[in-house]
Each structure stands twice: as C-alpha cells, then as structure tokens.
Amino acid sequence: MTEPTPPTPQPVPLPERVQAILDATSGHTAGPWAVGKVRKYSIYAAGQREAVANLNTWPGVDFSGSENAALIAAGPDLRALLAETAAALAAAEAERDALRAALERVEGDLARERSTHSETIDQRDTAQEAADRLAYALFSIDEIGEHSSSNCPWENAAERLEEMAALGGTQ
C-alpha cells in the first residue's frame, strides 16, 4: 500500500508576509539608523519570519566600511517603503474586489439584456410571419412581389388595399 501524498502547503499570501515583517520590525527605533553592529539576530523556525535584526550602533565603532553598512542604514527606509507598498497593495486589492463586483453586476445586466433581446427578435419574427400570411392571403405573390432590397410586399399590399378602398372595395 502506498502512502498518500501529503498536501502541498499553500503559500502565505503576500499581505500576511508583509505584515509579518512589519510586525517583526515594529519595536525598533525609527530611522535614520546609524550603521552599527548587529547585536541580536533571531530566526523564527516556523518560517513565518525569516530574520529579525535588532540594529543598534556601538559607541565609538565605525562600521561604515562594512559590506552590509548600506543595507543596515537603509533599514528604516526599506521598512517605510514596505509599509507603503502594503498599503498600496491593500488598496489595489480593494479596488480589484470592487471591480469584480461591478463586473458581476454588468454580466448579470448583459445576460438579462441578451434574454430580452432574444425575446424581441422572436416577437419580430412572429410579427413578420403574420404580416406575410396576411399580405399573401389578400394578394398573390404576382400582385405584391417578394421581399427584396427594392420591394416590400407589405407596403405593396397596403397600397393595393388603399386603392381598393378608394374605388369602393372593387378591383
């Protein structure tokens, strides 16, 4: 017997990952941070947060030559940018949801319009068939002709009836 395949873990949604990073860095002093030595480095094993560094400067120690100095100094700006991006993402998702709702309403309206239009076409076809039966019941095809771009048997039948009425009902 084979063992069932374990379910594939679903990725954590981006807004939750962003919030985890913001939460993890929320207790730190707001910038600008000076380049300094990393005093504490924590890794959360559950994978919810990759790394949290408590960045403080050590008095009298210059780390400006460190290859990580620019990254460390940019921490507050990166956090602010991440927060701004998270807010923009939330706004974009809200707009997407509103647009989806609007699209659903428009699709519903379109379905109703198509149904109504189809009914209108059926009614038109029924009326045309009735008009054809009436016109050809009164007059032969030789007298009023067939439908074409230059001939309308209904108009011809109406004209013939008007002529007959003017003559007192005789042909």
N, C-alpha and C positions, 0 to 999 in steps of 0.2 A: 504494500500500500504506500502510495506516495503522500508526502506531507503537503498540505495545502500551502500555496504561495502566500506569504504574509502580505497584507495590504500595503500598497505603496503609500508612504507618508505624503500627505498633501503639503505643498509649500506654504509657509506662513505668509499671509497677504502682506503686501508692501506697507500699507498704513500701520499694521501692527509691528512690523520690523522697525519702521521709522520711530514709532512711539517707544519701542523698547530702548532704542539708542538714546532718544531724548530723555527718557526716564533715568537711564543709567548715568547720564551726564548732568542731570538737573541740579545736583548738590554742589557742583563746582563753582568756584568764583567766576563771575562773569569777566570777560576779557577787558582789555587786552592782557593776555598772559605773557609773561616773560619766558624766554627759553630757559628751561631749568632741567633738573634731574628728575626722572620718574622715580617716585618713592614707593609707589604701590601699583601692582599690576594684577588684576583679577580676571580669571576666565570662568565663565559660567558654563559648567559641563553640560547642562541641558541643551545647549545650543541656542538658547533664546537670545543671549547677548554674546557677541564674540569677544570683546575685550573692553575693559573699563580701566582707564588710567587716571590716577589722581596726580595731576600735574602741578607741581609746586617748584618754585625756584629754591635753590640752596644758596644762602647768602655767601657772597664772595666767590661763587663758582661760575665761570663763564662757559656756557655750552654752545655758544654761537657758532663754533666750528663743527659741531656735530652734524652728521648727515641727516638726522631727524629733526634738527632745530627748526627748519621752516614748517614742517608738519606740526610739530608741537606748538609753535607760535600761532599757527593758523587754526588751532582747535576751536576757539570761540567763534571765529568767522564761519568755520565749517558747520558748527552746531547751529548757528543762526540761519545759515543757508539751508540746512536740513529742516529746521522748523518751518521756514518759509516755503520750502518745497512740499512739506507735508500738508501745510495749509492749502497750497495751490492744488495739490492732488485731491484733497477732500472737496474743494470747491468744484474741481473738474468732475469728480465722481457724482456730486450732487447734480451738476448740470447734465451729465450723462443720464442719470436716473430720470430727471425731468424730461429730457428729450425722448427717452424710451417711452415714458408715459404719454407724451404728446403723440409720438408715432403710433402707439396702440390706439389712441383716440382717432387719429386720422385714418388708420387702416380700417377701423370699425365704420367710420363715416363712408369710406370708399366702398366697403362691402355692401352697405345699405344703398349707396348710390348705384352701384352696379346692378343690384337686385331691382331697384326702382326703374332703372334704365331698361333692363331686360323686359320688365312688365310693360313699359311704354312701347317698346318695339313690338311685343306680341299684340298689344292693342292696335297699333298702327297697321300691322299685317292683317289683323281681323277686319279692320275698317276697310282696307284696300280690297280684300276679298269680297266683302259685302258690296262695295261700290262697283266692282267688276261684275258681280252677279246681277245687280240691279241694272247697270248700263246695258249689258248684253241680253238681259231679259226684255228690255224695251226695244232695242235696236240690234240689227245683225252686225257682225264684225265688218261686213262690207260697207255699212252705213256710217259707222263711227270709227272704224280702224282699230289698230292695236296700239299698245303703249310703245312709244319710241321717244327719242330726244326731240322730235319735231311734231309729235302727235300725242294728244291726251284724249282717250275715248270718253272720259267722264265729262270733260268740257264739251266735246262734240255732242254727247247725249244731252247735256243741259241746254246747249244751243238749239238742238232739234226740238226739245220739249218746249222751249220758249217760242220757237217758230210755230209749233203746232197750237200752242195756247193762243197765240196772236191770230191764227187762222180759225180759231173756234174749235180746236180739237180734231180737225180732219187733216189728212195728209195730202 
